Amino acid sequence: MTCFIRSKILPTLFIPRSAFVPFVDGLRAAVEQERANLLNASVRVVHREDVALSYAPGDDMLAVVLYLNQPATQAGTSAMAQLTSRLIDLTADLGGRFFLPYQLHYTPAQLRRSYPEIDAVFAAKRRIDPDERLTSTFYERFGRK
């Protein structure tokens, strides 16, 4: 049976400007090897911010927004998780970060590698909200003790 229902996925990766060419080379290899259906990619500048979980904590970064199309099946979701995990590792290897709020296709180790300050953020959340009344799927998976 052919699946005609498809989902659009928009992973966003934040890359140091100096790592753009190696990132594109790695992205190309990953998309080809994983046989991903990449429809579009856009690049924009993200300026340095002084916030707890900044996408550009040191210098300005380049945000690479991918527009991927996947079958709306378990196999399609699994393939997207594998590609996303691979791209997160590529990004971290190059000193970058990934956009947190989308699908949680990353491990606790990948999260902590890209965001070493995350445990301090979770600790502050628990101090402010000791009864954990405010929660999310993200917090349940990565922050709850």
Number of C-alpha atoms within 10 A of each C-alpha: 3 5 9 8 9 12 14 15 16 17 20 24 25 27 26 21 15 12 16 18 10 13 22 12 10 16 17 13 12 18 16 12 10 14 11 16 15 16 10 11 13 11 13 11 15 18 16 14 14 11 9 12 16 16 27 22 17 12 13 17 24 24 25 22 18 18 16 18 18 19 18 14 13 9 11 17 16 13 17 22 16 16 20 21 17 19 21 27 19 20 24 20 14 17 15 26 29 25 16 17 10 12 16 15 17 17 13 10 11 17 19 13 18 20 21 13 14 17 13 11 15 16 15 12 17 17 11 10 12 11 8 13 8 10 12 10 11 14 14 11 12 18 18 13 9
